[in-house]
Amino acid sequence: MNTWRKLRRTILSVPANNMKMIEKSAGLSADIIMLDLEDSVPLSQKDEARATAVKAVNSGIFSGKTVSVRVNPTGTAQIYKDIIALAQECRGKIESVIIPKTDRAADIHFAEGLLRSVMAESASDELIYIEPSIESAEGLENISEIASASALNISLVFGIADFTASTGGRLTSLSGHGENDESVYPGHRFHYVMSRIVSTARANGLYPIDAPFGNFRDTEGLKKSCLTATALGFEGKWVIHPDQIETVNSVFAPSQEEIERAGAIIQAYENAGSNKAGSAQIEGRMIDGATLRLAKLVHEKAELMKNV
């Protein structure tokens, strides 16, 4: 279970077979750079992409950055090569591996077993964590078991396009998360799966991470998608284009007004305690435990943003 905090507003997906794009990503303001060995890399280039990712991670260009790598799915020959190479050559330089198309707890048991067996050969105590990606109806049905399958799990990721395909739904945009949904479904058709990912992740001390928004030219649509995700409790969101970073970072960060209000709530609660008052209030409203916890979360994120 994850026991530390860092900003995870934006996770920028970068094809691992494109060194030019990798080098550019190192200078961008995404909180996390995710090097992709899976969908964005043709089968014929898997070995080259893996070598490029390892080279980039060890080059020093990501100094001060958090880096994760999306490996190939369980059941493929590539995942063995991916995890072994990353665990042997990138330990201490990447935070996690994302396991795509996680359908059952056994997928995470496999990834953990392979990771730990390779890490055991090293004297380093640095860990490589795991991020299961929920991309199917089967994965959603098994989400509680997946979330609790490993102490190395740190997040649950929503893989929206493959999830839609698994349910037989209709894609209305490149990623399935987006601009034309209301024309085919009056309401938010992914509300159930998103809510379930959030509640399961939070119940297990993990970070819920939302799927990307497909149309990188539609800033208003992206903002709306982010607002929905933050309202449900997502910690951050994948982005597929540098132009999306600023909007997503902004929406997933507390506003100055929210920060000031959180500070006032915390101060009022502390003052009530020092004055031995039976309760605390602000602006004529009682401060209960839930309100205080929410205020502390805002304060915590504001503190993390000071280091950006």
Secondary structure, 3 states (H helix, E strand, C coil): CCCCCCCCCEEEEEECCCHHHHHHHCCCCCCEEEEECCCCCCHHHHHHHHHHHHHHHHCCCCCCCEEEEECCCCCCHHHHHHHHHHHHHCECCECEEEECCCCCHHHHHHHHHHHHHHHCCCCCCCCCEEEEEECCHHHHHCHHHHHCCCCCECEEEECHHHHHHHHCCCCCCCCCCCCCHHHHCCCCCCHHHHHHHHHHHHHCCCEEEECCCCCCCCHHHHHHHHHHHHHHCCCEEEECCHHHHHHHHHHCCCCHHHHHHHHHHHHHHHHHHHCCCCCEEECCEEECHHHHHHHHHHHHHHHHHCCC
